[in-house]
Amino acid sequence: MLEIKNLTKIYDNGFKALDNVSFTIPDGQFVALIGLSGSGKSTLLRCINRLIEPTEGQIIWNGLDLTAISDEDMRLVRRRMGMIFQQFNLVKRSKVITNVLAGRLGYMSPMYSLLNYFPAEDKQDALANLQRVGIGEQAYKRASELSGGQQQRVAIARALMQNPELMLADEPVASLDPATSHGVMKYLEDLNKEDGLSIICSLHFLSLARAYSDRVIALKDGKLEFDGPPELIDNVRFKEIYGEDAVEVGIN
């Protein structure tokens, strides 16, 4: 279970990205995090794994207060938290399998990581994860040779190498076309349904949230605007979240 309690983040320039946000996510839930750009979605995700340090509040995961532990202990916790980024964050000149194996770096000694040495078992797991996301045949190509959708699937396979209990996906389909977006979201849905993996996925489009999530949490100006089933977001709620001038495509 993930508990967010009165979470606030104020950046050095005085901008309040999160303002007293609280909610609880049970294990195995698929949560879509929606809102305009600048609403606090990315900050919230990065506070959960402490890539960004919160200013106030608590983040409690499986009974452990992540805001109270040391940086070293947090590095151990991050092993069990997968992270998927909008821009894939791959080493484009490296082979696909090498990018996937990078998901095991948190489990390796620094010497082995510098030598780029990975046990045979890890290589087998990397190939299996690539097969799972439908691109096993691309394992020995350079990442730069793949399409955007394929690169995002490499990023998912890399995150799976951590054997995560929680997956944080920061606008994973924002740079993809609609058809490819649905393909990537389907892989995340399968991980949630088949493996019971908890997923928090930030999205721009309510249509994707409705299609794949169990629950929607909406942020506006850093504050919690909505928390509930996606089907309860009607036109009125949509305009409250996105503003009166929101483009209608967002609710379709």
Protein Blocks (a to p, Z undefined) as FASTA:
>chain_A
ZZdehiacddfkopafbghiacdddehiacddeddehilpmmmmmmmnomaccfbdcdde
ehiafklccfklmmmmmmmpccddfklopafkbcfklmmmmmmmmmpcfklmmnopacfk
lmmmmmmmmmmnopammmmgcfklpcfklmmmmmmmmmmmnopabdcdehkllmpcfklm
mmmmmmmmmmmmmnopacddddfblklmmmmmmbdcddeehiafbgcdfklmcfklmmmm
nojklcfklmZZ
